[in-house]
């Protein structure tokens, strides 16, 4: 979530709220941090999904 927050220019708590509200799609692997869907980032920004190599998950 840290990289997603940095990419969007918001706080990590805001990203968490976006996920909870359904604005961003996220999933958590069996172990590790939540992953944020690149497609949902693109939809939130009103642009095409970010290309490979850009932040799409984190924390």
N, C-alpha and C positions, 0 to 999 in steps of 0.2 A: 503494500500500500504506500510505502514511502516514495517509491519511484513514480507511482501514479499521481500522488499528491503533488510532487515536484513538477511533473509534466503538466498537470492541470492548473498549477499555481495556487493550490489550496492546502489547508492543513490536513493531516492524516485523519483527524476526527471528522472532517467534512467528507472525506472519501468514505469513511465508515457509514456516515449518515446517508450518503448517496446509495450505497449498497443496501442498507436497511430499507430505504424508501423505494428501491427497485430501479433507480436511475442507472446504476452500474450493475452488471452481472459479475458475480464472484463465486468461487468455489475454493474449498480447502482440501488439499490432498491428505492422505492418511496422517502424514507428519509434515509439518512445515507451515508456512504462512499462507494466508488467503491469496488467491490469484484473481486478477481482474481481467475480464474479457477485453481484448483490443477493440472488438466490434462495438461493445457498449461504450467505450471511451469515445470512439468516433461518432456514435449517435449522440452522445451527450454534448459533444463539441459542434455537432452539425456538419461534420466532415467525414470523409472516407476513413476507415480504420488506419491507424499509424502503420508505416512500413516496418518490416523486421528490423530489429536492432534498437527500437525505441521502447521506452518504459511501458510495460503493460501489467506488471505485477511488482510486488516487492514487500518490503518490511523485513 
